């Protein structure tokens, strides 16, 4: 799954997701030298292998969730977060990525945020602690903010649909399971047009080659060992 433009319709719950066409560069839109100081909003996510994302997208559509068409499966590490310094933000996220080793994610079974929020999700099993650790490191410095809820890694499978559809999603995917490695995370910017755009895909444990531009590579694109069942 290559990274893409993203809809903003999920609001402050997370960066929303990935769309179809990757952005052509790693720097912020409109910044010839990459320098940005005005207020912007960013998000950071873990993308999924194409086969897993496609399967979960089909399931989400089956529950009547309109976001299924524009929100491929992902795990949010940093939800919509304002920052006034793009350069500092980029340096910070790159630094966290350099210090992170690739790890395995296993998603299994379902959960819900009801009644607080009309969301059904697939639980993160393996990789839960790594996601929490990454979130804690990312949500510092230029991305520091106080969140209204404790961070809980998850994969949204139905959001803001009829109660019976939420019930169906929670039941039907109770035995769903998929496992795959992740080796990068995507840094997104929320544009004035309401679209989330990938600004850089950051490999774990490696230096970023500033002269090479963005490497639009899914965190597990080459894994080839995703195992999913339902």
Secondary structure, DSSP 8 states (H G I E B T S, - for coil): ----EEE-TTGGGS-----SS--S-SS-TT-TTS---S-EEEEEEEE--HHHHHHHHHHHHHTT-GGGGT---EEEEEEEEEES-HHHHHHHHHHHHHT---EEEEEEEEEE-TTTSSEEEEEE-TTHHHHHHHHHHHTSGGG----SS----EEEEEES--HHHHHHHHHHTTT-EEEEEE-EEEEEEE-TTSEEEEEEEEETTS---TTT------TTTTT---EEE-
